Amino acid sequence: MPRKAIEITLTEEQRNHLEKIVRSHSAERRMVERAGIILACAAGKQNQTVAAECETTEFRVSKWRKRYAKHGIAGLKDERRPGKPEAYGKAFRDKLLSRLDSEPPQGLARWDCPTLAKQLGSSTHAVWRALKKEGIYLHRARSWCISTDPEFAEKSANIIGLYLNPPLNALVLSIDEKPSIQALERETGYIETRDQKLVRAYKSTYKRHGTLNLFAALNVATGHIKAQTTQTKTREDFQNFMDLVIQDLPENKEVHVILDNYCTHKRNDEWLNRYSGRVHFHFTPTSASWLNQIEIWFGILSRKTLKGASFSNVTELKEAIEAFITRHNQNAQPFKWRRPEVKGSQIKNTIANLRN
């Protein structure tokens, strides 16, 4: 006695959905065929009749009838195929990370793809793909600086408090010096790369024409810069610059100065006494000069005026710095303090964390 085919019963919604697939001009051909098979089966037709109408085999009609009866519309989609077995799976990944977490061979400062591939007995491309999947870039580097100052929390809270909530009737200044800025003379221009891109370039050889030291004070509230160039960077130079800064400030306001721990910033009690408690020095924690906002401005100066520039003498260098300061002050804005916290887990044992 022949077996009876599974009966297909459709709701109005299911029928409309299948008919929409059959009429669609953008649906996959295989989905159109399978939807047509199910509609024909739902009409009570036998498998051989449906196969003849849809120009397919009875086996395929039986297969999609059973799949639809069990899984609904989702049953008409292809099942996930296992594909080719992984040649470099989890075992290779774990072995690679374990090797990466060990010391490189003698004579090498760090691992690279060819060395790792040789150690693991694999291809360079396999190592590269595994590293890329884990988000590991062997040739990229970042530096970090973590303060070991036992009073870091107290000192940093004091500095950031001055940024976010300065005292009433007071000015907050961020001050530091950028030492030994070189006046380098070299040819600059544009060159065409192998992929026909034009990039900014400068000649690798250059002439030195001396150096300048730059003292700069940032008004935290306005973003304006007051600066002075000098040939030396002694304590006397620092005090002379501070006199220059203070003389332009209102006498009825206190002045809070943020400084790093450079030697010329310390032991200035005699100079401070001249201002009868009006000027107050606040020092950043040890190895945390990045808390001083003037460092942000020094970075902008370096990128926009100093990097890749050419100066035939120290005078040209001085004029370029002064011109940049004038340009900056025309549209000065305060910096928004949003320094992210660097956690220890971001720095150490990263590969070990991946392995676990």
Summary of the structure (lengths in Angstrom):
residues: 356
radius of gyration: 35.9
end to end distance: 60.3
largest distance: 115.1
contacts: 867
relative contact order: 0.10
helix: 44%
strand: 16%
